[in-house]
Structure formats: C-alpha cells, structure tokens
Amino acid sequence: MPPLGRKVKVAVCSQNRKTVTDHAGKCRKFWVYDIADGRIVDKSLLELPLDQTFHETPPGAAHPLDAIDVLIAAGMSPGLQYRLLGDGIRSVVTELSEPDEAVADVLAQLGYGEVALPAEAS
C-alpha cells in the first residue's frame, strides 16, 4: 500500500460518539478527521442509516466512507479488514479509547508523523 500523503482522511468507529468502539462492520457513527500537514483541520460526526453499515453494504458497492485513507476501531473482523484493503483503506484495531489520541497514535505508527491534537483533548 502506498505511503500516506500530507493530507489524510481518517474515520474512527464511535457508536457512542465518545470513545473508540468495536464492531466496525455494524457501526453507524464515525468521527471523520481531515488531517493536513500534521494538524487536525476538520472533525465531523458521520451517522449512517442501518442499510449503509459495512455489514449491510455489499463489497464493491459505493459507501459513504470510500474516501477515507484509514479506519480505526476497537475491533474489526478479518473479512472487513480484507475488504477495506481491497478498497485501498488501511484498517487499524486500537486499544486506545479516546478518538483524537487514537488518530494521532495510528498516524504516527503508519509513519505520517506527529499530529497536533486539538486544545480540548487531554
């Protein structure tokens, strides 16, 4: 898989809107981050209807998260990981619970470099 560019779009499974959650295939709520030159420039909540979860969407069909570069979750099936890989999306399972920290940690692991967290993150 090619290296990440200076602009990266990351989605984090967050069914409860507060923490990184598991069951990525059935998740309907995602924090979507736009990162440019080491800064989070936008963070928005994407809420999907049930029929647009990865579990319900057939492989190869258009999906609202097709434009992301990385998907982070607390748990994800090997089947979904394989599907995302085929779509050019890196999938990462993390033990971190705070979405901003998980994004910064994962991007550092992937060689993107340090990401500045928003002031309200601890």
PyMOL commands that set and color helices and strands:
alter all, ss='L'
color gray80, all
select helices_A, chain A and resi 50-52+78-86+99-109
alter helices_A, ss='H'
color red, helices_A
select strands_A, chain A and resi 7-13+29-36+39-47+70-73+90-93
alter strands_A, ss='S'
color yellow, strands_A
deselect
rebuild
show_as cartoon
